[in-house]
Amino acid sequence: MSNRHSSQFAQPRIDARALLGLYDPPDSTDWAPIRAAQLNAGSQLALFMLGANVIGAALVAILVDRFVPHWAVASWGAMVAAIAATVTLRRLGSRERTAQTATLKDVRDTMLEGLALGVVWSVPPIAIGLRADASTALGLWIVLSLLMTASAVAMAALPLATLSFLFVLGASVSTMLYVVGGPVLSAASALFATLLMIACFGRGKSLVVIRAGEIALAERDETVSLLLREFQDQNGDWLWETDANRRVIRASPRFALSFDLDPASINGLPFLQVLAGPTWEGGNFTTGLRELADKMKRREGFRDLLLAVHIKGEERWFEIAATPRFDDDGTYTGFRGVGSDVTEQRASADKINRMARFDTLTGLPNRLLVNEALAYAMAEAEKWGSRCAFMMIDLDRFKAVNDTLGHPIGDRLLGRVSERLGQLVTENEVIGRLGGDEFAVVVRDASDSLRCERLAQAIIDTLSRPYELDQHTLYIGASVGVAFGPRDGRTAEMLIRSADLALYRSKDSGGGAFHVYEPQLHVDAEERRVLEMALRKAVQNNEMHLNYQPVVDAATGRLKGFEALLRWNHPEHGNVSPVKFVPLAEDARLIVPIGEWVLRTACEEAARWPSQTRVAVNVSPEQLHNPSFVTVVAQALANSGLPAERLELEVTESVFMREGTCAIQVLERILDLGVRLSLDDFGTGYSSLGYLSRTRFSSIKIDRSFVQGASKGEKEAIAIIRAVVALAQSLGMATTAEGVETEAEHHMVQDLGCTKVQGYYFGRPLPVEEARAIAERDCGEGSAAAAA
């Protein structure tokens, strides 16, 4: 028997207080029938105990007849008889009432019976034994010890009553012997009484354990009976038996019914023919049937063998188990077993398996099935010395669609994407959805790397075509990362990691492209990981500082203010470019705490400058999407003492791309503080006149790429600058040209109408001391032209 089965019959743990009847335990055990068993066991020997009490009283009367008045002995004997008779009648009278169940009170009441008997039997040793001679005391001890032993054996089923009786009477006898015979006899009597109490409790516990086991077995038998009845009603399982020639014998009606055969004609048919059905003549047997034939041929037992059976043109699934039979002489006589129709269970299992391996939204294989397909492709590639490939696909601009038009449109768009992808793949590829807007393709045979690259480009071109949904024309794109196995990864996990790095490179380059993994990508990823770890400690380690680049009046060259620019000097990596660590801070969600530090530090420094000098601070979209950023700005101004009108926050167009956020409200509340707003890098991203009219910007900054293009005579750049200047003038805004590096560029942007200029021609980003000196000098001299 297995350990699992053995544990079912292990001795249950019996709570001592529950055994005595002191309380109802909080576990699931039903104590009502157990207490009934205790009371019934006690009632079975009630007459025996009545006789023991009467005989014991008679013996005591004989012992004390010489020196105790007869009326006293008679009175005491009558009391013993009356109490013993009352106890007996109570126990016999409650037998029918407590035959099946008994309450906690029924058991507790027996303690009163035990105390009453103990008190009445304590009269001889206390009232008579203390004044009697040694022989009389010894006789009393013998009689009372026999009575105590009889009670401990006969009434052990009621431990509360019996222990009460033994305790009271044992204490009385020990007291008598202490007075008459000394402490040794008294201790011996006490020990004897204690042993009787222990034995009584142990025997009572054993009786309860036995009864609890009987109740559990009865419940188990009832459960089995219910299950068998349910089994009979459901018509699900059937018994089968064969002879030594594997022919059906003693076929049950349910067995014949399961195969739609006549019970009278099925006997004698080969068992395998019955299972094979219409495939018997053609010999086109299933794998399960061949395995069954092999097991029966070798006379081996089996279980949980699945067979596909065709009955009336319908495929059914049977699960069978059997053991070989042998007679007393060891001669093989056939098989006997059981079969079950598990068609519905298998259909449910197939459905669950599909749900576990296919995406419910698109119907494509999900991450689990894609991983399994990739592992299989890698195993085949290693086996045959070939190559497989894994592509990771990320949709470009899908989040904007989800945020602006809602998730229902986004879900339908994903369905359209999956349809287009399905049209591109062949039997050599498995396409799946990893989650969100991420898809993947497993290429089983990627020996032709150029074909894989053409497939990656075809995916990008196909997914970039417009989509028509609910009168919306949607434009998204795709970025793809490709990795070849086993070259770019010996395991599925490593290959996925390599494809992910290639995808990151595609996204980082602007999207709409594919990249094939190369080892340098792993080096770059490790560098990003190391930089991110260092970046998390950069502020608290005082590794970051601010430089300040002058912003001057385009016409006069007079200093208008400074733009605060973040710099990072790491003790090991040296000066880390903002181009590297700013995007990393945004990805790692560190830009908010770093941005708050920049804002506080810039305000504290600007408060030391002359009153007309402003400071401009760049703010990330993540900061503006947080409503508490208004409080951060207010606290930075209050703690530094900087007037609000001297602070200018620069925001980029990307802050307006995410719909449904509080960025516009945050900007309005910041404007209400008196802080100025500047739109940075206008024209390089999501340009729209809508947010310009809704938000009170004080100035627009023209990106250096347009300034550089205009300086080279590019008509488009010149036209854009003129358009921005005209737009700013019509809205009452100033314009700042960034990246002015030569005198010619200065004159050009001045002629185009820009009001402020910033660039190396007027000053590089300066350390805090140099910027402070220029601000103070410009205040006195009225010009910052010489600062260059």
CORZIDA-V132284 format. One record per helix or strand. SS is the DSSP state (a for helix, b for strand). FROM is the first residue (numbers start at 1). TO is the last residue. If there is no record, write none. Layout:
# CORZIDA-V132284
ss=SS from=FROM to=TO
ss=SS from=FROM to=TO
This chain:
# CORZIDA-V132284
ss=a from=3 to=8
ss=a from=16 to=20
ss=a from=32 to=44
ss=a from=46 to=64
ss=a from=70 to=93
ss=a from=104 to=131
ss=a from=134 to=154
ss=a from=159 to=180
ss=a from=183 to=234
ss=b from=237 to=242
ss=b from=247 to=248
ss=a from=253 to=258
ss=a from=263 to=266
ss=b from=270 to=270
ss=a from=271 to=279
ss=a from=287 to=297
ss=b from=302 to=311
ss=b from=314 to=326
ss=b from=332 to=341
ss=a from=343 to=357
ss=b from=358 to=358
ss=b from=365 to=365
ss=a from=367 to=384
ss=b from=388 to=396
ss=a from=398 to=405
ss=a from=407 to=424
ss=b from=429 to=435
ss=b from=438 to=443
ss=a from=449 to=463
ss=b from=467 to=469
ss=b from=472 to=474
ss=b from=477 to=485
ss=a from=492 to=508
ss=b from=514 to=516
ss=a from=519 to=538
ss=b from=544 to=553
ss=b from=559 to=570
ss=b from=574 to=576
ss=a from=578 to=587
ss=a from=591 to=606
ss=b from=614 to=618
ss=a from=621 to=624
ss=a from=629 to=640
ss=a from=644 to=646
ss=b from=647 to=652
ss=a from=653 to=656
ss=a from=663 to=672
ss=b from=676 to=682
ss=a from=689 to=694
ss=b from=699 to=702
ss=a from=704 to=711
ss=a from=715 to=730
ss=b from=734 to=737
ss=a from=743 to=751
ss=b from=756 to=757
ss=b from=766 to=766
ss=a from=768 to=781
ss=a from=785 to=787
